[in-house]
Amino acid sequence: MSGGVDSSLAAALLKKEGCDVIGITFRMWPKEECGSSADRACCSLEAVTRARAVAGDLGIPYYVMDFSKDFKREVIDYFCAEYLKGLTPNPCVVCNEKIKFGKLLVKARELGASYIATGHYAKTGFDKASGRFLLKEGRDKSKDQSYFLFNLSQQQLKEAMFPLGDLTKERTRSLAKKLKIKTHNTASSQDICFIQDLDYAEYIRKKTGVEIKKGDITDKDGNVIGRHNGIPFYTIGQRRGLGIAYKEPLYVTAIDIGKNRIIAGTKKDVMKKSLIADRVNWIAVRGIEKPLRIMARIRYNHKKAAAIVTRIDENAIRVDFDEPQAAPTPGQAVVFYDKDVVVGGGWIRESL
């Protein structure tokens, strides 16, 4: 229970169905940081107060658990390390896998719980033919969060429940108001909850002590055309913030961490026909041996694109799109769909 409307309604709906519900909020940061966090961030004092109040209204037991050390190791350290390597991380995917359906699930079992239920807009299912648990898109396509859940294992999906999967966000708020849930009109949480008021580079400097060095921006031929403020300020496909006057808009096309430089080019330079991904997690299938035609999403707000996935080895695949896609970004996830079913996904290693 994050203190928001989604998880509050999820708990209320399960209680209404007759389930034996326990409310849990997990603390992601040290106590002093939770106390100073923004109102819209999960685990702030305001969020815990709201979640506790909802649990009290529902008449369910409520616990606050401290996962700050686990969160720092699994999520924050990963986030900082990826940016320092010139990659663009996706901490929400890692948090879902390692914390919400990892550490939290272990603690929930200790309390006698059989499932973890969250306010994610997604669905689960079971395919008798393959004997596999499935992950599906939520009904509200504008709020669907299946992309962020692609790395869950079969066991995690077996123990996951998403009560809001068949609801739209509008319907969620309407039901919450009807049920007199205090959080029915709370604002949606921010994208990366732990950043708060700092920019990414300043946050990384604060957490790691690593000096963020300025460097050159070059064109694809190596000609210096500008200066950058530090690698963590940039991601492939970025257009704003380059500060370079040119005859047409410039985009970040590559990051050279070894030479501390940003390579910039035009729109056509960020359009890629293929990518390589590794650390693949298959959900609907056990794996692939022959090329598979699917729809692929290369970032959360990216429109699905037709592609063919080909196995390279046990851990890596190649994705060839029917049409070039804008800026497949190393460090981000590529997730595969068959209609509304998540077939699997992996982490983008390079674009071609």
C-alpha positions as CSV (number, residue, x, y, z in Angstrom):
1,M,0.0,0.0,0.0
2,S,1.7,3.1,-1.3
3,G,-0.8,5.6,0.1
4,G,-2.2,6.2,-3.4
5,V,-5.6,5.4,-4.8
6,D,-4.6,2.4,-6.8
7,S,-3.2,0.2,-4.1
8,S,-5.9,1.4,-1.7
9,L,-8.7,0.3,-4.0
10,A,-6.9,-3.0,-4.7
11,A,-7.0,-3.7,-1.0
12,A,-10.7,-2.6,-0.7
13,L,-11.8,-4.8,-3.7
14,L,-10.1,-7.9,-2.3
15,K,-11.6,-7.3,1.2
16,K,-15.0,-6.9,-0.5
17,E,-14.5,-10.2,-2.2
18,G,-14.0,-11.9,1.1
19,C,-10.2,-12.2,1.0
20,D,-8.2,-12.1,4.2
21,V,-6.1,-9.0,3.5
22,I,-3.0,-7.6,5.1
23,G,-1.8,-4.1,4.2
24,I,2.0,-3.5,3.8
25,T,4.0,-0.4,3.1
26,F,7.7,-0.9,2.6
27,R,10.2,1.9,3.4
28,M,12.6,2.3,0.5
29,W,14.9,4.9,1.9
30,P,16.6,5.6,5.2
31,K,14.2,7.1,7.8
32,E,15.6,10.6,7.4
33,E,15.1,10.6,3.6
34,C,11.5,9.3,3.9
35,G,10.8,12.1,6.3
36,S,11.9,14.8,3.8
37,S,10.5,13.2,0.7
38,A,8.0,14.8,-1.6
39,D,4.3,14.3,-1.0
40,R,3.9,12.4,-4.2
41,A,6.7,9.9,-3.5
42,C,5.9,6.5,-2.1
43,C,7.1,5.8,1.4
44,S,7.0,9.5,2.5
45,L,5.5,10.1,5.9
46,E,2.4,11.4,4.2
47,A,2.0,8.3,2.1
48,V,2.4,6.0,5.2
49,T,-0.1,8.0,7.1
50,R,-2.6,7.7,4.2
51,A,-2.0,4.0,3.8
52,R,-2.4,3.4,7.5
53,A,-5.7,5.3,7.6
54,V,-7.1,3.3,4.6
55,A,-6.1,0.1,6.3
56,G,-7.8,1.2,9.5
57,D,-11.0,2.1,7.6
58,L,-10.9,-1.3,5.9
59,G,-10.3,-3.1,9.2
60,I,-7.2,-4.9,8.0
61,P,-3.8,-5.4,9.8
62,Y,-1.2,-3.0,8.6
63,Y,2.6,-3.2,8.6
64,V,5.5,-0.9,7.6
65,M,8.6,-2.8,6.7
66,D,12.1,-1.4,6.2
67,F,13.6,-2.5,2.9
68,S,15.9,0.5,2.6
69,K,19.1,-1.5,2.6
70,D,17.8,-3.9,0.0
71,F,16.4,-1.0,-2.1
72,K,19.7,0.8,-2.1
73,R,21.6,-2.3,-3.1
74,E,19.2,-3.6,-5.7
75,V,17.7,-0.4,-7.2
76,I,19.6,2.8,-6.3
77,D,23.1,1.3,-6.8
78,Y,22.0,-0.2,-10.1
79,F,20.5,3.1,-11.2
80,C,23.7,5.0,-10.5
81,A,26.0,2.3,-11.9
82,E,24.1,2.1,-15.2
83,Y,24.2,5.9,-15.8
84,L,27.9,6.0,-15.0
85,K,28.4,3.3,-17.7
86,G,26.6,5.5,-20.2
87,L,23.5,3.3,-20.1
88,T,19.9,4.4,-19.4
89,P,18.5,2.3,-16.5
90,N,14.9,1.3,-15.7
91,P,14.7,1.1,-11.9
92,C,10.9,0.4,-11.9
93,V,11.5,-3.0,-13.6
94,V,14.2,-3.9,-11.1
95,C,12.2,-2.7,-8.1
96,N,9.2,-4.9,-9.2
97,E,11.4,-8.0,-9.7
98,K,13.8,-7.6,-6.7
99,I,11.7,-5.7,-4.1
100,K,7.9,-5.8,-4.6
101,F,7.8,-9.4,-5.8
102,G,11.1,-10.4,-4.3
103,K,11.9,-9.2,-0.7
104,L,8.3,-8.2,0.0
105,L,6.9,-11.5,-1.2
106,V,9.3,-13.4,1.2
107,K,8.1,-11.2,4.1
108,A,4.4,-11.7,3.1
109,R,4.9,-15.5,3.2
110,E,6.2,-15.2,6.7
111,L,3.0,-13.4,7.7
112,G,1.0,-16.3,6.2
113,A,0.0,-14.6,2.9
114,S,-0.5,-16.6,-0.3
115,Y,-0.3,-13.7,-2.8
116,I,1.0,-10.3,-3.3
117,A,-1.6,-7.9,-4.6
118,T,-0.7,-4.5,-6.0
119,G,-2.3,-1.6,-7.8
120,H,-0.6,-2.2,-11.1
121,Y,-2.7,-2.0,-14.2
122,A,-2.0,-5.4,-15.6
123,K,-3.4,-8.9,-15.5
124,T,-2.3,-12.5,-14.9
125,G,-3.5,-15.7,-16.3
126,F,-2.7,-19.4,-16.7
127,D,-2.3,-21.3,-20.0
128,K,-3.2,-24.9,-19.5
129,A,-1.7,-25.9,-22.9
130,S,1.8,-24.7,-22.0
131,G,1.4,-25.0,-18.2
132,R,2.7,-21.4,-17.9
133,F,1.5,-18.4,-15.9
134,L,0.9,-15.4,-18.1
135,L,1.2,-11.7,-17.8
136,K,-1.2,-9.5,-19.8
137,E,-1.8,-5.9,-20.5
138,G,-4.4,-4.1,-18.3
139,R,-7.6,-2.9,-19.8
140,D,-6.6,0.8,-19.6
141,K,-3.9,0.9,-22.3
142,S,-2.9,4.4,-21.3
143,K,-2.1,3.2,-17.8
144,D,-0.9,-0.4,-18.7
145,Q,2.1,-1.4,-16.6
146,S,2.8,-4.8,-18.0
147,Y,6.1,-3.4,-19.5
148,F,7.5,-2.8,-16.0
149,L,6.6,-6.4,-14.9
150,F,8.2,-8.3,-17.8
151,N,11.0,-9.7,-15.7
152,L,8.8,-11.5,-13.2
153,S,9.4,-15.2,-12.9
154,Q,6.8,-18.0,-13.2
155,Q,6.7,-18.3,-9.4
156,Q,6.3,-14.6,-8.9
157,L,3.4,-14.5,-11.4
158,K,1.8,-17.4,-9.7
159,E,1.7,-15.5,-6.5
160,A,0.8,-12.1,-8.0
161,M,-2.7,-10.5,-8.1
162,F,-3.6,-7.3,-9.9
163,P,-7.2,-6.4,-8.9
164,L,-7.3,-3.3,-11.1
165,G,-6.4,-5.1,-14.3
166,D,-9.9,-4.7,-15.8
167,L,-10.4,-1.1,-14.6
168,T,-9.6,2.2,-16.2
169,K,-7.9,4.9,-14.0
170,E,-11.1,6.9,-14.2
171,R,-13.2,3.9,-13.0
172,T,-10.6,3.3,-10.2
173,R,-11.1,6.9,-8.9
174,S,-14.9,6.6,-9.2
175,L,-15.0,3.3,-7.3
176,A,-12.7,4.6,-4.6
177,K,-14.9,7.7,-4.1
178,K,-18.0,5.5,-4.0
179,L,-16.4,3.3,-1.4
180,K,-15.4,6.4,0.6
181,I,-11.7,5.6,0.4
182,K,-9.7,8.6,1.6
183,T,-7.1,8.4,-1.2
184,H,-9.6,8.6,-4.1
185,N,-8.3,12.0,-5.3
186,T,-4.5,11.7,-4.4
187,A,-2.1,12.6,-7.2
188,S,-0.3,9.9,-9.1
189,S,3.2,9.1,-8.0
190,Q,6.2,10.4,-9.9
191,D,8.1,8.2,-12.4
192,I,11.3,7.7,-10.4
193,C,10.2,7.9,-6.8
194,F,13.6,8.2,-5.2
195,I,15.0,11.1,-7.2
196,Q,12.8,13.7,-5.5
197,D,14.0,17.3,-6.3
198,L,17.5,16.6,-7.7
199,D,18.4,16.1,-11.3
200,Y,19.8,12.7,-12.2
201,A,23.4,13.7,-12.4
202,E,23.3,15.6,-9.1
203,Y,21.6,12.6,-7.4
204,I,24.3,10.3,-8.7
205,R,27.1,12.6,-7.6
206,K,25.5,12.8,-4.1
207,K,25.0,9.0,-3.8
208,T,28.3,7.8,-5.2
209,G,30.8,10.7,-4.7
210,V,31.8,10.3,-8.3
211,E,32.7,13.6,-10.0
212,I,30.5,14.3,-13.0
213,K,32.9,15.5,-15.7
214,K,32.1,17.8,-18.6
215,G,33.3,16.7,-22.1
216,D,32.9,17.1,-25.8
217,I,29.9,16.7,-28.0
218,T,31.0,15.5,-31.5
219,D,29.4,14.6,-34.7
220,K,29.6,11.1,-36.1
221,D,32.9,11.9,-37.8
222,G,34.5,13.0,-34.5
223,N,34.4,16.7,-35.1
224,V,33.8,18.7,-31.8
225,I,30.5,20.7,-32.1
226,G,29.8,21.5,-28.5
227,R,30.3,20.6,-24.8
228,H,28.3,18.4,-22.5
229,N,27.7,18.8,-18.8
230,G,28.4,15.1,-17.8
231,I,27.4,11.7,-19.2
232,P,24.5,11.1,-16.7
233,F,22.7,14.2,-18.1
234,Y,22.1,12.5,-21.4
235,T,20.4,9.5,-23.0
236,I,20.3,8.2,-26.5
237,G,17.5,9.9,-28.5
238,Q,17.6,13.0,-26.4
239,R,17.0,16.3,-28.3
240,R,16.7,19.0,-25.6
241,G,19.6,20.3,-23.7
242,L,22.4,20.0,-26.2
243,G,22.7,23.7,-26.7
244,I,24.0,23.5,-30.2
245,A,22.8,25.7,-33.1
246,Y,22.5,23.6,-36.2
247,K,20.7,23.6,-39.5
248,E,18.3,20.9,-38.2
249,P,17.5,19.4,-34.8
250,L,20.3,17.3,-33.2
251,Y,19.8,14.2,-31.1
252,V,22.1,12.1,-28.9
253,T,23.0,9.2,-31.1
254,A,25.6,7.5,-29.0
255,I,27.5,7.8,-25.7
256,D,31.3,7.1,-25.6
257,I,32.0,6.5,-22.0
258,G,35.7,5.7,-22.6
259,K,36.4,9.1,-24.1
260,N,33.7,10.9,-22.1
261,R,32.0,12.3,-25.1
262,I,28.5,12.5,-26.5
263,I,27.9,11.8,-30.2
264,A,25.1,13.9,-31.8
265,G,23.4,13.5,-35.2
266,T,20.1,14.1,-37.0
267,K,16.8,12.4,-36.7
268,K,17.7,9.8,-39.3
269,D,20.8,8.9,-37.2
270,V,18.7,7.7,-34.3
271,M,16.4,5.5,-36.4
272,K,17.5,1.9,-36.0
273,K,16.2,-1.2,-37.7
274,S,17.6,-3.8,-35.3
275,L,18.8,-4.3,-31.7
276,I,20.5,-6.9,-29.6
277,A,19.1,-7.7,-26.1
278,D,20.4,-10.0,-23.4
279,R,19.2,-11.3,-20.0
280,V,16.0,-12.4,-21.7
281,N,13.1,-13.5,-19.6
282,W,10.4,-15.6,-21.4
283,I,7.0,-15.7,-19.9
284,A,4.4,-17.2,-22.3
285,V,7.0,-19.6,-23.8
286,R,9.9,-21.5,-22.4
287,G,12.2,-20.1,-25.0
288,I,12.5,-19.9,-28.8
289,E,14.5,-21.9,-31.3
290,K,13.2,-20.4,-34.6
291,P,12.5,-16.8,-35.4
292,L,9.3,-15.5,-33.8
293,R,7.1,-12.7,-35.2
294,I,5.9,-10.4,-32.4
295,M,5.1,-6.8,-31.5
296,A,7.9,-5.1,-29.5
297,R,7.9,-2.1,-27.2
298,I,11.3,-0.5,-26.7
299,R,10.3,1.9,-23.9
300,Y,7.2,2.3,-21.7
301,N,5.5,5.0,-23.7
302,H,6.6,3.6,-27.0
303,K,4.0,2.3,-29.5
304,K,4.3,-1.4,-30.2
305,A,6.2,-2.2,-33.5
306,A,6.1,-5.3,-35.6
307,A,9.4,-7.3,-35.5
308,I,11.0,-10.7,-35.7
309,V,12.9,-12.0,-32.7
310,T,15.8,-14.4,-33.4
311,R,17.7,-16.4,-30.8
312,I,21.5,-15.7,-30.7
313,D,22.3,-17.9,-27.7
314,E,20.9,-18.9,-24.4
315,N,20.8,-15.4,-23.0
316,A,20.6,-13.1,-26.0
317,I,18.3,-12.3,-28.9
318,R,18.3,-10.1,-32.0
319,V,15.2,-8.0,-32.8
320,D,14.7,-6.9,-36.4
321,F,11.9,-4.4,-36.9
322,D,9.7,-4.1,-40.0
323,E,10.2,-0.3,-39.8
324,P,13.1,1.6,-38.2
325,Q,12.4,2.7,-34.6
326,A,13.6,5.9,-32.9
327,A,16.4,5.4,-30.5
328,P,16.4,1.9,-29.0
329,T,18.4,2.7,-25.9
330,P,21.0,0.5,-24.2
331,G,20.0,-0.2,-20.7
332,Q,16.3,0.0,-21.3
333,A,14.0,-3.0,-21.7
334,V,12.5,-4.3,-24.9
335,V,9.2,-6.2,-24.2
336,F,7.5,-8.6,-26.6
337,Y,3.7,-9.0,-27.0
338,D,1.3,-11.3,-28.8
339,K,-1.9,-9.2,-28.7
340,D,-2.3,-8.5,-25.0
341,V,-0.1,-11.3,-23.8
342,V,3.5,-10.5,-22.7
343,V,5.6,-13.1,-24.4
344,G,8.8,-12.0,-22.7
345,G,11.5,-9.3,-22.8
346,G,15.1,-8.5,-22.3
347,W,17.6,-5.6,-21.8
348,I,18.8,-3.7,-24.8
349,R,22.5,-4.1,-25.2
350,E,23.1,-2.3,-28.5
351,S,21.1,-0.9,-31.5
352,L,22.1,-1.7,-35.1
